[in-house]
């Protein structure tokens, strides 16, 4: 990662990998109603109610066939995907501003809707993404390449 002034610019590899996706895979937004059910399963479930409360932050995944975001989950139930947390490995995750800038650099590339969130909602998303306990497990060959074969960063 390169740094210019106060903006952090991801490496060319991040953009090359993200360009493989025609639209951002994930979307974060305030829930528009209280009708959506959280799609989280198993150990990812951290909610009290299966319904996502109106105006609380939800994160969805693109359905390529329908062209819409679906499979919404509460922010606290969302497992931060490999392609998102991989970008956070190169920065100081204790520095809230750095993590926020890294997430915003992914806006409209991999994770959209971040620039539409209120500052307090963006802070919630940033705090969630900083916490490695919220990261999805990844054990691909690509991860081994990126981390030099070390698998200790994975949440097993």
N, C-alpha and C positions, 0 to 999 in steps of 0.2 A: 504494500500500500504506500502511496505517496502522500505527502502532506503539503498543502499550499495554503499559507495563512491559517484561517480557522476552518477551512473545508478539507475534509479527508476524501481523497479520490481513490476508489478501488482500483486494483490492478486490472490490466487489460484482460487477464484470464477470467475475472469475474464477469465482465461484460461479454466475453466470448461465450462462456457457459450459459449466461442468461439469454443470449441471442438465439439459443436453440429453442426457446419457448416463444410462441407467437404472441402471447399476452401474459401479463403477470399471473402467476399460479395462485397467489393468495391475495385476499382483500381483508383489511381491517376497517371496521366502521361501527358507529353506534347502532344498536338494533333498532329497526324501524317500527317494530311492534313487539308484543310479548307472546307471539304465536309460534315462533321458531323453537324447535327442540334441539338441544345440544347433541351433536353427533359423536361426542367423545365416548370411547368404550374402554373397559378394563381399568388399568392403573391410571389412565389419563383423567378419569372422572374425578373432579374436585368440586363439583357444584352441589348445592343443596336442592335446587329445583331443576328438573330436566328442561324447563322452558327458560329461554334467554330473556331476561327482563328488558323492557323497552328502554332505550338510551344507554344500556350497558354495552361495553365493547364486545363485539363478536368478530370471529375470524372465519372466513370461508375459503373454499378451494374451488378453482374453476372446473366446470363441467364442460369439456371441450366440445362435446356434441351439441349441447344446448346453448353454449356461449354465455352462460350465467354462472355466478358464484353460488355454490350450494354447500351442503355438509358443514353448516355453521356450527361453531362451538363457542362456549364462553371463553373469554380471554384466558382465565385461569386454568381451563381444561386443554387449551391449545398446546400441542407439542411443537416447539419451534423446529421447522424442517431443516435438514442438513444444509440445503442451499442457502438458507438464511444464516444459520449459526456458523457456517464455515467462514463467512465474511467477518464474523465477530472474533475469530481466533487471532487475527492480526493486530488487534487493538487492545488498549487497556480497558477491560470491562468494568473497572472500578470508577472510571471517568464517565459519568453519566452523559456529558456533552459529546464525548467521542462516540459512544454507543448510539446516541440519538442521531448524530450526523451520519454514521454508518448505515443505520436503518433508513434514513431519509434518502441516502444515495441509492437505495434499492427501489425507491418509490417509482412506480410505473415500469420497472424492469422486472422485478420478481414479486414484490409485495406492494400492492397499491392501496390507496386510501389514506396513507399516513399523513400526507400534506393537508387532508381535509379534517383531521382530528383537532379537537381543542388542545391547547397546551397541556392541560391536566390529563386528558385521555392519551396523548402521545407519551406522556411521562409513564403512565400505567403500562403501555405496550413496551416501552424501553426497559422498564424494571423487569417485566416478565421475560423479555429476551435476554437480558443480562444474566439471568439465573440459569446455570447449566443444568439444574435439576428439571428444567422445563424443556430441555432439548430432546428431540427425537433421536432414537438410536440409529446409528449408521455404521454399517460394516462393509462398505463396498471397496472395490479395488481403487476407486478414485480417491476415497478417503485415505487409504494406505499411502497412495502417492503423495497427497497433500501434506500428510503428517509424518512422512518418513517411516511409516510402518508402525508408529505408536498408536495403540488403541486405548490408552488410558483416559483419553478425553471423552470417550463414549459413556453414556449413561446406560448401564446394563441392567 
